[in-house]
Amino acid sequence: MNKDEIKAAVPMRRLLDHFGVPWKGTNCQCLMGINHKNGDTNFSASEKYDRLFCFGCDAFGENGADIFSVVGIKEKISSFPELKEWFQETFNLHGHATSKPVEHRTILRRYKWTDAQEHEAWHLRWSNGAKFSWAQDPDGQQPRRGACRPSLYQLD
């Protein structure tokens, strides 16, 4: 398994979720909050282009850190073979380099929509920071609206 295969299987957001980093919109708390001048836990870090940046302590440098640098800093691992082993063990990547990672998320809010033809759809807000998504059932198992064409004026 090479670096590109690991990066494809473990995007930055998934790695940060593994470490239990709280999110607020597109910003998250810094993994190195203790390095901040006042030890703050403000949402001063951001994940862009699969790199982590912190605007409070600059722990990840001007160019940000990729997943390998973040794990290296957090877990104090310096060699690629050790990093590779850590990713394989932590995310169960043995022989599954090209498979899509399983996204662990819960529904925070559900909104039921009904159109003029009585078709139902659900607008769901997820815990992973993603915006709302449509589903044909309240649990989000059937994605998209299906036959439902709700208007803003027909909200239940």
Secondary structure, DSSP 8 states (H G I E B T S, - for coil): --HHHHHHHS-HHHHHHHTT--EETTEE--TTGGGSTT----S-EEEETTEEEETTT-TT-TT-B-HHHHHHHHHT--SHHHHHHHHHHHHT-TT-TTS-------EEEEEEEE-TT--EEEEEEETTS---EEESSTTS-SBS-TT----GGGB-
